[in-house]
Amino acid sequence: MSSSGLDYIKEKKEDIESLLERYVPRKIDDEYIKWLTGEHRYDYNMEALNDTLSEPIWDYLDRGGKRLRPALFMLFVEAFGGDIEKLKDFAATIELLHNGSIMVDDIEDDSDFRRGKPATHKIFGVDIAINAGNFMYFAGFGPLMKKSNEFSPETMVRAYNAVSKEMIIIHHGQGMDIAWHNGLANADNVTEGEYLQMCANKTGVLLRLAARLAAILTGQDEGTEEALAEFAETIGIAFQIQDDIMNIEPPEKWGKEIGDDINEGKRTLIVIHTLRHATEEDKKRLLEILKMHTKDTDLISEAITIMKKYGSIDYARKFAKELVEKSWKKVSPVIPDTHAKELLRSIATYLVERDI
């Protein structure tokens, strides 16, 4: 029995890896094509599919990752007494959607690194990375396609609607983020509320989907689904805030560029707080650096110094912690008192205290 939420995530990782291979095999062959999408009229070039899909996808997936979202789905299922063996395939849905979004996100941000290695588009090219990322989006529907006959039509409609809705919403979040770091849409005056909605749509969305699918597939009513979804969304927001903090105060194990949020001109909670409290001179200078999209380490350090001057990092850290605590108090009465519930609480705490 897992002693903490983090232990639970680690224990489920191997199982999740095998689920991913079921829906995106390391070697695509005719048997897989027919299993997932049915008979075809002509001939596939399997070498082309493996060169442009399985190889770049598994180069990326093999770099690791926490597998937080699928593990959270499994834990919600266990918390409500669901049959994990029957439902675990849907964990692959969430993880594939997540990784597809990250692969495309790296292209949009022109990131150089991901998880300690060059980003996929830097190795395989932008065209292959876009197609592979989009493929993961749609391969994520594989479990819904293959398992639909095991559930009532009403349940599957709810499940399909949940996945479709959240995949629309994630692009709302990405659109807001892209606009701001490109200096569009009044980027110099982004509010906390707008930032939180962006995080809810971009980072909270797939954690929210994990909760929604678990509630739907274990037969919970819509009220319970919404309560779990709100909690999962909140810990997703807190996760993003902690990510923003580590981006400028990185731990030793950080696998990304230091200060790349500054290079990308992102309007994080830290930036928003600084702009709200800084002198006109410091505000002007911080915005200048953000708009440069610079990788100059001296300029990045200058921006970080300005943010620290106004206590903005400490503010963000406290904000995330309080957000999670309030959310847990609200959702706790909805979740049955089981060991799984204790692990959910542990995961929520970990997300605002993690160093990787």
Secondary structure, DSSP 8 states (H G I E B T S, - for coil): --SSHHHHHHHHHHHHHHHHHHHS-SS--HHHHHHHH---SS---HHHHIIIIIHHHHHHHTT----HHHHHHHHHHHHTT--HHHHTHHHHHHHHHHHHHHHHHHHHHT-SEETTEE-HHHHH-HHHHHHHHHHHHHHTTHHHHHHGGGS-HHHHHHHHHHHHHHHHHHHHHHHHHHHHHTT-SSGGG--HHHHHHHHHHHTHHHHHHHHHHHHHHTT--HHHHHHHHHHHHHHHHHHHHHHHHHHHS--TT--S-TTHHHHTT---HHHHHHHHHS-HHHHHHHHHHHHHT---HHHHHHHHHHHHHTTHHHHHHHHHHHHHHHHHHHHGGGS-SSHHHHHHHHHHHHHTT---
